[in-house]
Amino acid sequence: MAAPATPPGHSIDPRRTAVLALHWQVNVIEPEGFFGPMLAAPVAESGVVDRAVRFHDAIRAAGVPLIFTRFTVPEDEGQLIRNTGFMTAVGAAQESFRPDSSGAALIDAMAHQAEPGLVFDNQRLSGLAANGVSAWLTEHGIDTVLITGVATNLTVEQTARHGTDLGFTVHPISDCTAAPTPEVHAASLANLDLTTAGCLSAEEALALLG
């Protein structure tokens, strides 16, 4: 994996930084969720939930906003577009993704970390698409985004690339993300090292935040 784009000695200003916590919801993380057969076991084996919880707690203590995104499908389908196999599949199972469904809920380990007004729903793979998150970041003077979430090769990679193209400085948090296999996870992080400001571990990010 390439070295992070953030140079040695560089710091991250917590006043201009936010964390995007992507798809930490039952449908993605838990065995009973829609994507449970694909993701629940590798997520559990990776230990990523515990690491992400600790990281979220630490950044909240540092005064950095923590923004959760959820993939949901309202009864009118919102802005769902069936233009990929992924979106076709969730469109066909949309009852499992209703905003008030158990599958759409944030996992118990993180539910207490969600603050009013900082949970955004959308019907796109990118956590910055068609949900007001980008506008919120800009309105609050945020120019640096740290990303946690599952899966690395899906919402994390899509959001990180999107955020970079929008002009944000993006750092995926490598040990607070997970994918269906370690190989897919590593390949996705290698891509992100080239297409973002560089992946950081939770420890590295917290050190740069001071």
N, C-alpha and C positions, 0 to 999 in steps of 0.2 A: 504494500500500500504506500502511496506517495505521502510525503510529509505534508502536514497541514499548511494551508496558504498563510495562516496567521504567523507572522515572524516571531522569533524568540524575543521575549521581553515585552511583546505587545500586550496591551490590556483591553478588556471589553468593558465599556461603560455601562453599568447596570441601569443607569437612568435612560439609556437609549436601547435597551435590550428587552426582549420578551421570549418566552418559551412557548412553542406550539407543541401540544401534547396530542398526538393524532391517533384516533380510533382505539383508545383504551376503553372499549365497550364490550359488553358480554358477547355480542355476535362475533367478535374477532378473537377474544382472549380465552373465553371459557369453553369447555367441552360441549356444553349444550347449545352454544351459539351457532349461527349459520355457517361460519367459517371454522368452527371448532374441529371438524375432522381433518382440516388441513393445517391449522395453526396452533391449536391448544397444546398439543404434546410438545412441539419444539419450543413454544413460548415457555412452558413450565420447565423444560429441561435447561433452557438458557439462563433461568434466574432473572430475566430482564425486568419483571414486574417489581421485585424488591429493589433492584438498583434504581429504577425510574422513580419509585416512590421516594426513596432517599434523596435523589437528585431534585425532585420537585419540592420536597420540604426545604432543602437547602436554598434553592433559588427564591422561594417565597420568603424565607427568613432574610434574604439579602434585598428584599423589596422589588424583585423582578416579577413582572406579571406572568401568570401561568394561564394560558388560553387552551382550553380543550376544544377539539372538534369531534363531532359525531356524524357518521353517515346514517342518514335517516331518509325515509320515503313517506311523505304525508299522503293523505288520501287522494289529493289531486295530482300527486306525483311530483309536485314542485318543479324543479328544473332538471329532472331525470331525463337523460337522452340515451336511448339504447343504441349507441354507436360502437360498442365493443362487446365482446363476449361477457366480460365482467359485469357491465351495466345491464345487459340482457338477463343475466342470471339473477341479479338482485331485483330487477324489475318484476320478474316472474314470481319472486318470493317476497314481495314488498310488504306483506302483512307482518313479516318478522322484523321489519325495519321501521315500523310506525314510531313516531317520536316518543309515544308513551308506552311502547312495548318493553318487555323485560330485556329483550335482546339489544335494544338501542341504549339501554342504561349504561352509565359508566361503571366499571368494575368496582366492587366494594372497597378494594384496597386504595382506590383513588377518589371515590365519591366525595370524601370529606375535603379534598383539595380544590374542588370546583367552587369558584366564587360567582355570585350573581352577576350576570352580564358578561361573563367570560367563558361561556359554553356556546359554541356556534355549531349549528346544524347545516349540512348541505347534501347535495345529491351528486357530487363530483368526487373524483379520486383525489384531487388536490385539495388540501385543507385551506387553500387561499382562493378557491374558485367559487364565485357566486354565493357568498355568504357574509360579506361585510368585514371579514377579518383584516384584509389589506387596508381598507379605509380606517378601521380602528387603530391599526398600528401607525399609520401615517398621522392621524389626528393626535396621537399621543407621543409623537416625536420619536418613534421607534425606528431604527434603521438596521438593527442586528437581530437576527432570529436564530434561536437554538431549537433544534427539532428532536423530539422523542416520539416513539410510536411503533406500531406494527401495521403492516409489514414493511420491512426495509425496502424491498424491491417494488412495492406498490405505492401506498400513500406517502411514505417518507420520501422516496426518490422523486415522485411526481411533484410533491409540495416543495421540496428543496430546489428543484430545477425551476419551478414556477416562481418561487420567491426570488431567486437569483435574477431571472429575467425581468422581474418587477423592480429591480434595483436594490433589494435588500442584501445585506451581508449575511450569508446563511452558513451555519455550522451544524450539521447533523451530529448528534451525540451518539457515538458509535456503540457504546455499551448500554445504551438505553433504547435500543432498537433491536428487532429480531425478525427473522424471515423463516420460511418453511424448512430450509436446511442451512447449515453453517456455510456451505459453499455458495449458495445464493446470496446470503447475507454479506459474505466477504466480497463477492463480485460487485454487488450493489454499492457497498462502501467505497470500493476502488473507483467506480464510476463517479461517485459523488465527490471524491477527493479532487477530481478533475473539473467538475462542473459547478462546484460551490467554493466558498472560501476555505474549505477543508474540514474534514471530520475531526472531532475532538472527543476524548473520553470525558466522562462526567467530572473526574478529578481535574483534568486539564482546564475544562470550562470554568469550574469554580475557582481555580487558581487565577485565571485571567480576569474573572469578575472581581477579584480582590476580597 
